[in-house]
Amino acid sequence: MAWRSQLSRNLKELRILFCQTSPSSASARSFVEQNYKDLKTLNPKFPILIRECRGIEPQIWARYGIEDHCLKQLLSSI
């Protein structure tokens, strides 16, 4: 898939959270097992963070790099 090599062009970080044993996290575990190696090979400097936590619902967080700007703007208006 072409998107794998383009991952770091628009994103600053990718976080994947899932439970090690929960059936609801099976697809997230499968995605990591099947794709992590290729993603890191094609994007070696791009941070892909895998977090396993018992009982958590699977989540994926994509950071685009604009949050810092928004946070500064929000804090300066308080």
C-alpha positions in Angstrom: 0.0 0.0 0.0 1.3 3.4 -1.0 0.1 5.2 2.1 2.6 3.4 4.3 5.6 5.2 2.8 3.8 8.6 2.9 2.9 8.3 6.6 5.5 10.8 7.8 4.6 13.5 5.3 1.4 14.6 7.1 1.7 13.1 10.6 4.1 13.8 13.4 3.3 10.7 15.5 1.1 7.7 15.6 0.1 6.0 18.8 -1.7 2.7 19.0 -3.2 1.6 22.3 -4.8 -1.8 22.9 -5.2 -4.6 25.5 -2.9 -7.6 25.2 -5.7 -10.2 25.8 -9.1 -8.5 25.2 -11.2 -9.8 22.2 -12.1 -6.2 21.4 -8.4 -5.4 20.8 -7.8 -8.4 18.5 -8.0 -6.3 15.3 -5.5 -3.7 16.7 -3.1 -6.5 17.8 -3.4 -8.1 14.3 -2.8 -4.7 12.6 0.4 -4.1 14.6 1.6 -7.7 14.0 1.1 -7.4 10.3 2.1 -3.8 9.6 4.6 -2.5 12.2 7.7 -3.9 10.6 6.9 -2.5 7.2 5.8 0.9 8.6 9.1 1.3 10.5 11.1 0.1 7.5 9.5 2.7 5.2 9.4 5.5 7.9 12.5 4.8 10.1 12.5 8.2 11.9 8.7 8.5 12.3 7.6 7.7 15.9 5.1 4.9 16.0 4.3 4.2 19.6 2.6 0.9 20.6 1.1 0.9 24.1 -0.4 -2.2 25.7 -2.6 -1.7 28.7 -4.9 -4.3 30.4 -8.6 -3.6 30.0 -8.3 -0.6 27.6 -10.4 -0.3 24.5 -8.3 -0.1 21.3 -7.5 3.4 20.2 -5.3 5.0 17.5 -4.1 8.6 17.9 -2.6 10.5 15.1 -0.7 13.7 15.9 -0.5 16.2 13.0 1.7 18.8 14.7 -0.9 21.6 15.0 -1.8 20.8 18.6 1.0 22.8 20.1 -0.1 25.9 18.2 -3.7 25.4 19.3 -2.7 24.8 22.9 -0.6 28.0 23.0 -3.5 30.0 21.6 -6.0 28.5 24.1 -3.7 29.2 27.1 -2.9 32.7 26.1 -6.6 33.6 26.0 -7.2 32.5 29.6 
